[in-house]
Amino acid sequence: MNADSTTQATTPVQATSSPAVDTVAAEGAGFVEVKHSMMRKTIARRLTESKQTVPHFYLKANCRIDALLAVRAAINNTESQEKVSVNDLVIRAIALALIEVPDANVTWDERAMRKYDHVDIAVAVATPRGLVTPVVRNVQAKTIYQIAAEVKELAGRGREGKLKPEEYQGGSTSVSNLGMFGVEEFSAIINPPQSTIFAVGAGEQRVVPVDGSAQISTMMAVTMSVDHRAIDGSVGAQLLAAFKALIETPLRILE
């Protein structure tokens, strides 16, 4: 069972729309050259800068999501017309975890650290032009239905190239979900000046030990990339533990 959404680094990148694809055929060479769009150049530049200048470290958790899937099914069986995805629940869980661990809700600047009292989360969206990252603002203050509607609306306009610049700028963290493609786990590149990014894999049934006996549970691997300049290992561990606890007790996500 997938969790709505190789060990290859990937990241959301803030970029603008690009012109139509321009290809040049090399006769007899067996390939065509596709000229780089402005968006692809921006993605390449930001990925390179991030990997070269941001000291990444990685933390991984395996989250049991059977209860989360049951809660999602119950939500979507109501009369509400707004369907909720696992990714919507993940986004809200990240926000609540950051409120619980405020030292991780930061962005890095050479002059000072910015510490936020609200949570803005960038959501990676694949488009024909490349990856865009619309930002959901004040996630901690929104219901799961509001988050689901906003993500759907932003993603739709992102795929159409209709996002305004202010809609894909900012945020203290990002979420990139490849579970829908069957990816078990991966690590992602941080989108500066953000300090973290959550890479979410597919939910898969596995045999796990529970109270001394074997039990089949649906597990979802989450790898968090962290900027070591802004967040120390112990703080990062607290954040991932808070996230895992919320995912595994999903009624708390709805509070």
N, C-alpha and C positions, 0 to 999 in steps of 0.2 A: 504494500500500500504506500503510495507516494505522499509526501508531506507538502503538497502544493509548491511547488516551485516550477590518466587523469589526475590525479592530484595536481591540478594545474591552477596556478594563481589567476584570479580574476577579480575585477573590482568595478564598482560603479564609478563613472567619471562625469564630471560636470562639463558639458560641451554644448555647442550650438549645432543647429541643423546644417546639413551639407548639401551641395548641389547634386545633380543627377550623376550616376556612375559613368565614368569615361573609360572605355576599354580600347586597347590597341592590340590588334592581332599581329603576331609575328609569323609570317608565312613559312610553313614547313617546320616551325620550331616546336609545335605541339603544345603551345600555351598561349594565353593572352595576358597582357599586362593591364591591370586595373589601377588607374591612377588614384592616389590617396585623396580622399575627401578632406575637407577642413576638420570634420569631426574625427576622422580616423587619425589625423595628425595630432589633434588635441589629446585624444586618448593615449596615443603612443608617448607623447611628451610627458603627460601627467603620470602615467604608469612608471616611466623611467625615472622621473624625478622622485617619486614616492619611494621606489625600491632602493634608489641610490642614497637618499638623504634621511629617510625615516628608519630608525632602528626597530625593526619588527621583532616581536616574539609571539608565540602561538600557544593557546590553551584550548584543550578539547574536552568536551563532555558528551556522554551518551545519555540522552534523555528518554525516559519511558513515556510514551505518548498515548497509551490506550485510553486513559481518562480524558485527555485532551480531545481525541477523536470522538469520544462519546459526547462530550460537551458540545463540540462543533455540530454533531449530528442533531442533538437536541435543539440547538439554536436554529438550525436550518429547517427543522420540522415545524417551527412556529409560523404564524401568518405573516411575518415580516417579509417584505419583498427583497430585502438586501441580504444576499447570501454571504456568509462569512467563510473565509478560507483559513487553512492552518497558518498561512503566512500572516494574516491579519492578527491572529492570536499571538504569534511570535513577536510581531511588532509591538503590541501592547505589553507583552511580557518584558521585552527589552526596556521599554520606557519605565515600567514599575521597578525593574531591577536597578536602573540608573538613579531613580529617586531614592531607593534604599541604600545605594552606595554612591553618594554624591561626589566623592573624590574621583570617580571615573567619568563623571558627566562634565568633561572638560575638552577644550581644544588648545593646541599648542601654538604659541607665538614666541618669537625670539625675545621679545620684551617682557612678556608676562604670560601666565596661564589664565585662560578664561574659564571660570567655573559657573555653570548655569543652574538656575532654579526651575527650569522647564526642560522638556526633552523634545528636540526636533530630530526626526529620523529620516535619512535618505533611503529610498527603496530602489534597488537596481531593476531597470526595465529594459529588456532587449527590444530594439527596433531595427527596421531595415537599414537605418543610417548608422547604427552603432548603439552602444550602451548609454542610457541616460539615467539620471538619478533624481527624480522629483522628491521633494522633501515634505513629509507630513509634519505639521507644526503642532506643538503642545499636545503630544500624543497622550501624556499622562492624564490630561483633563477630558479626553474624549471617550465616548462609549465604543464598544467593539463595532457597532453598526455604523457609527460615524467614520471610524477608521476604514472599514471595508468600503464604504461609499467613496471616501476621498481617494483611497489607493486606486480604486477602479477608474475614477474620473481622471486622476493625474496620469495614470498609466495609458489610458486611451488617448489623451492629448499628447503624451510623450511619443507614442507610436506614430501619431500624425504630424509630429514636428511642430506642435502648437504651444509648447510650454513657454512661459515668460522667463527671462533670466532669473528673476527673484524666486521662481518656483523650483529651481534646481541648484540653488546656492545655500550654503549654511549647513546646519546640523552638526551634532557632536558625534554621531555614529551612523553606520549604514547597515543594511541587511541585504545579503545576496543569497537567493534561494535557487538551487539547481535540482531540488528534489523531484520536480516534475519531469526531469530528463533521466531519472533513474540514477543520478550520481549519488554514491554512498557518502562520500565526504570529500572536502577540498579545503584549501586555504585561500584567502583573498588578500589583495593588496589594499592597504589603507588609503583612503581618499583625503589627503591633507586639506585643511588643518584638523580634520577629525582625528580622534585618538583611537578609535576601534572600528572594526567591521565584523559582523557575524556572518559566517558562511554556513548555510543550512543545507543538509543533505536529505535524502529520501528516508521516509519512515519504512523500516523493514522488520519483519517478524524474525525474532531470534530466540534461541533458548538461553535464558538467563537464570542465575541462582536467586531464589527468593526464600528466605528463612530456611535455608539448608536443603531446599528441594529445587528441582528444575521446573521452570515455567516458561511458556511461550509468551513473549511480550513484543509489542511494536516499539522499536528503538529508533531514535533519530539522532544522528551525529551532528554536533554543532562545533565548529572551530572558530575561535575568536582571535583575530589578529589585533595586536596591541602596540601602540607607539610607546616605547620604553622611556622616551624623554618625558612623557606626560603622566604615565601610569606605571607604578612599580608592580612587580610580580604578585605581591600579596593582595594589592587592591584589585588587580585583574582577576585573581582567583576568587575574591569575594564577589565580584560582579558576575562571573560565570556561575558561581554557586547559587547566587540569588536568582538568576535567570532559570537555571535548572529546577530549582524549588518551585518557582511559579509555573513552569511548564508541566510539572508533575502533580501540581495541585491547582488545576485550571480554574476552579471556581473563584480563586483569588484574582485571576486576570479580569474577571467580569465585575469585580467590586467597584 
